[in-house]
């Protein structure tokens, strides 16, 4: 039980980091599309 909780606590920052990286990536893709789509459409 204790080992599981320790590993859960240990993996939580990693999961948060991965989630943040995914959100940043999707936001960057969205931002890039928003910026470049008007240019590409011309």
MODELLER restraints for C-alpha pairs under 7 A, 6 or more apart:
rsr = mdl.restraints
at = mdl.atoms
